[in-house]
Amino acid sequence: MNDLIPFILFLSFVILQRVVELFIAKRNEKWMKRHGAVEFGKRHYKYMVAMHVLFFLVFITEKVLLNRLLSPIWPIVLCLFCFAQFIRIWALATLGMYWNTKILVLAGAKVVRKGPYRFLKHPNYFVVAIELLVVPLLFTAYYTAFLFTLLNVIMLMIRIPEEEKALRALTEYDGAFKDCHRFIPRIDK
């Protein structure tokens, strides 16, 4: 277990990052609700939270019980993780007070088409998909990487259509992305 210290440090960083994001999300939620935001997707939100908590528990369990070691290609995997963090921070900074872990929509709000949203409709989901794969792969936790990549795909098949439906109902969402439809696959049709 000569990689236990890097594992603990890396895991602590990721967990601390999630805790900070939850504080930011709670602050943003209060601000948005004060301004009349409507919440969507309440039914699946608790399952999404449970999936993310279970990810850490399963990852730690696989690492410790199966004595998973640092990947031999860890520099590449760590670079992918860092790339994802860059996009995460860019997406959060771009949305500002509108960023949240919940689906909260202000009626008539202008749809954001700057920052990473020029290239992807849902950059934060892209980041999460990368993380759920590369975080466990950094320590060769292949079962965790496979299981939670699969669970995330299922979750996003519910979450993205719900979010897009909410945005279509209360904003000019479709019009904002009409010029980039050929680059972004539609999963809700």
C-alpha positions, 0 to 999 in steps of 0.5 A: 500500500505504498500509494496510500498517501497519494490516494488519501490526498487525492481523495481528500481533494476530490471530496473537499471539492464536492463539499465546496460545490455543495455550499456554492449550490446551496447559496445559488439555490437560495438566490435563484429561489428568491428571484422566482426560480422553479425547481424541476427534477425533484424525483430523480435528484435524490438518486443522483445524490445517492449515486455520487455518495455511493461512488466514493464508498465503492471506490474506497472499498475497491481500492482498500479491499482489492489493494488497487495500486496507482495506475502505471499510466497515472500521469495521463489519467491525472492530466485528464482529471486536470483537464476536467477540473479546468472545464468544471471551473470554467462552467461554474464561473460562466454560469455564476449564480445560475450554477446548481446541482439541482435543476432550477430555472428562472422564467425568461432568463437568458440562456448562457452561450458563452464559455464552455457552453459555446461548445457543449450544452452540458459541460458539467455533465461531460466533466462528471462523466470524465471524473467517474471514469478517471478518478477510479482509473487513477488507482486501477479501480476498474469495477468502480469505473465501469459501474459508475460510468454505466450508472451515470449514463442511465442518470443522464438519460433521465437528467438531461431531458428533464433539464432541457424540458425545463429550460424549453418551458421557461426560456428561449432554450431551443432558439439559443442552440439552433445554430449548433444542433449538428454538433450536439446530439439530441438524446431526447428525440 
